[in-house]
Amino acid sequence: MVDHSLKGKTVIVTGTNNPQGIGATTAIAFANEGARLVLVYKRILRKYDESKTYRDGFDRYFKANSGDMSAVEALTRSVAIEVGKYGITVNCVAPGPTQTGWIDDELEKNVLPRIPLGRLIQPQEIADAIVFLASERAAMITGQVIKVSGGDCLDTSVMEKKRKSQLSKQMSTTITI
């Protein structure tokens, strides 16, 4: 294990209510590094409503509440500029489709063609990036939005062509049998 020099540092981790989620996994990663933890979460009492999902299965409520990424990026940069003189770094981690227990097989099948690395992100991979950014090894990284996404949302036209090519091969194989 790499020593990230986080022993005795206090870390605030939000979104720790899902034991399979990014927040809980991140909290465990920091605890394993010897950090002191403050855990914060908000419980949302809301039943799943299929009528409030998009055709691809994404929940509009959570998509709307995830906020505008450009606003998050601007806030990250602004705070980094303000607190940099104190030796404080501020970064944002933007996770791609992460398997926290809510992505079923059908949704996974719809999402995978957009991810060049070909699989869903695991919460531990997000936690690893966050722990790294909190460490001294990332002392000169500030004001950045780090996408841990397996390449999700890069050039989707290339991914779509690849998917169509694969479908075409499957169809031609099926036809020749």
C-alpha positions as CSV (number, residue, x, y, z in Angstrom):
1,M,0.0,0.0,0.0
2,V,1.2,3.5,-0.9
3,D,1.6,5.8,2.1
4,H,-0.4,8.9,1.3
5,S,0.6,10.7,4.6
6,L,-3.0,11.1,5.7
7,K,-2.5,9.7,9.2
8,G,-4.2,12.0,11.8
9,K,-5.7,14.4,9.1
10,T,-9.4,15.1,9.4
11,V,-11.5,14.4,6.3
12,I,-15.1,15.2,5.7
13,V,-16.8,12.6,3.5
14,T,-20.3,13.3,2.2
15,G,-22.8,10.8,0.8
16,T,-22.0,7.9,3.1
17,N,-25.5,6.4,3.4
18,N,-25.1,3.7,0.7
19,P,-22.7,1.0,2.0
20,Q,-21.9,0.1,-1.7
21,G,-21.5,3.8,-2.7
22,I,-18.7,6.1,-3.4
23,G,-19.0,8.0,-0.1
24,A,-18.8,4.9,2.1
25,T,-16.0,3.4,0.0
26,T,-14.1,6.7,0.2
27,A,-14.6,6.8,4.0
28,I,-13.1,3.3,4.3
29,A,-10.2,4.3,2.1
30,F,-9.4,7.3,4.2
31,A,-9.8,5.2,7.4
32,N,-7.3,2.7,6.0
33,E,-4.9,5.6,5.6
34,G,-5.3,6.6,9.3
35,A,-7.4,9.7,8.7
36,R,-10.0,10.9,11.2
37,L,-13.4,11.0,9.6
38,V,-16.5,13.2,9.7
39,L,-19.3,11.4,7.8
40,V,-22.2,13.4,6.3
41,Y,-25.2,12.2,4.4
42,K,-28.7,13.2,3.6
43,R,-31.4,10.5,3.5
44,I,-33.9,11.0,0.7
45,L,-37.1,9.2,1.4
46,R,-38.4,8.8,-2.2
47,K,-39.6,5.7,-4.0
48,Y,-38.3,4.9,-7.4
49,D,-40.8,6.1,-10.1
50,E,-40.2,4.7,-13.5
51,S,-42.3,7.5,-15.1
52,K,-39.6,9.9,-13.9
53,T,-36.8,8.2,-15.9
54,Y,-35.4,8.9,-19.3
55,R,-35.5,6.4,-22.0
56,D,-32.0,5.2,-21.1
57,G,-33.1,4.6,-17.5
58,F,-31.4,7.6,-15.9
59,D,-33.4,9.1,-13.1
60,R,-34.3,12.7,-13.9
61,Y,-34.5,13.6,-10.2
62,F,-30.9,12.7,-9.5
63,K,-29.7,14.1,-12.9
64,A,-31.4,17.4,-12.1
65,N,-30.0,17.4,-8.6
66,S,-26.5,16.6,-9.7
67,G,-26.3,20.2,-10.8
68,D,-24.6,21.9,-13.7
69,M,-21.1,20.6,-14.1
70,S,-19.9,24.0,-15.4
71,A,-21.0,25.6,-12.1
72,V,-19.2,23.0,-10.1
73,E,-16.1,23.5,-12.1
74,A,-16.3,27.3,-11.7
75,L,-16.8,26.9,-8.0
76,T,-13.8,24.5,-7.7
77,R,-11.5,26.9,-9.6
78,S,-12.8,29.9,-7.6
79,V,-12.3,28.3,-4.2
80,A,-8.8,27.0,-5.3
81,I,-7.8,30.6,-6.2
82,E,-9.0,31.9,-2.9
83,V,-7.5,29.3,-0.5
84,G,-4.3,28.5,-2.5
85,K,-2.3,31.1,-0.5
86,Y,-2.9,29.0,2.6
87,G,-1.5,25.8,1.0
88,I,-5.0,24.3,0.5
89,T,-5.8,22.5,-2.7
90,V,-9.3,22.2,-4.0
91,N,-10.3,19.7,-6.7
92,C,-13.4,18.0,-7.9
93,V,-13.8,14.3,-8.9
94,A,-16.5,13.7,-11.5
95,P,-17.3,10.0,-11.5
96,G,-18.6,8.3,-14.6
97,P,-21.2,5.4,-14.4
98,T,-20.3,3.8,-11.2
99,Q,-21.7,0.5,-9.9
100,T,-23.1,1.3,-6.5
101,G,-25.9,-1.2,-6.7
102,W,-28.4,0.8,-8.7
103,I,-27.2,0.0,-12.3
104,D,-29.1,-3.1,-13.4
105,D,-28.1,-5.4,-16.4
106,E,-30.3,-3.5,-18.9
107,L,-29.0,-0.1,-17.9
108,E,-25.4,-1.4,-18.0
109,K,-26.0,-2.7,-21.5
110,N,-27.1,0.8,-22.6
111,V,-24.2,2.6,-20.8
112,L,-21.2,0.3,-21.7
113,P,-21.0,1.4,-25.4
114,R,-20.2,4.9,-24.3
115,I,-17.2,3.8,-22.1
116,P,-14.0,3.2,-24.1
117,L,-12.6,1.0,-21.3
118,G,-15.6,-1.2,-21.6
119,R,-16.8,-1.6,-18.0
120,L,-18.5,0.3,-15.2
121,I,-16.4,2.2,-12.7
122,Q,-16.2,0.6,-9.2
123,P,-16.5,2.9,-6.1
124,Q,-13.0,1.9,-5.0
125,E,-11.6,3.5,-8.2
126,I,-13.3,6.8,-7.4
127,A,-12.0,6.5,-3.8
128,D,-8.5,5.9,-4.9
129,A,-8.5,9.1,-7.0
130,I,-9.9,11.1,-4.1
131,V,-7.4,9.7,-1.6
132,F,-4.6,10.6,-4.1
133,L,-5.9,14.1,-4.5
134,A,-5.9,14.6,-0.7
135,S,-2.3,13.4,-0.4
136,E,0.9,15.3,-0.5
137,R,1.6,13.5,-3.8
138,A,-1.0,15.8,-5.4
139,A,0.3,19.0,-3.7
140,M,0.4,20.9,-7.0
141,I,-2.9,19.8,-8.4
142,T,-5.6,22.4,-7.6
143,G,-8.6,23.8,-9.3
144,Q,-9.2,20.8,-11.4
145,V,-12.1,18.6,-12.2
146,I,-10.8,15.0,-12.4
147,K,-13.0,12.7,-14.5
148,V,-12.8,9.1,-13.3
149,S,-15.0,7.7,-16.0
150,G,-13.3,5.1,-18.0
151,G,-13.5,7.6,-20.8
152,D,-17.3,8.0,-20.6
153,C,-18.5,10.9,-22.7
154,L,-15.4,11.4,-24.7
155,D,-16.0,11.3,-28.4
156,T,-19.4,9.5,-28.5
157,S,-19.5,9.4,-32.3
158,V,-16.4,7.1,-32.3
159,M,-18.1,4.9,-29.7
160,E,-21.3,4.8,-31.6
161,K,-19.5,3.8,-34.8
162,K,-17.7,1.0,-32.9
163,R,-21.1,-0.2,-31.4
164,K,-22.7,-0.1,-34.9
165,S,-19.8,-2.0,-36.3
166,Q,-20.1,-4.7,-33.6
167,L,-23.8,-5.0,-34.2
168,S,-23.2,-5.3,-37.9
169,K,-20.8,-8.1,-37.4
170,Q,-23.2,-9.8,-35.1
171,M,-26.0,-9.5,-37.6
172,S,-23.8,-10.8,-40.5
173,T,-22.7,-13.7,-38.3
174,T,-26.3,-14.5,-37.5
175,I,-27.3,-14.2,-41.2
176,T,-24.6,-16.6,-42.4
177,I,-25.4,-19.3,-39.9
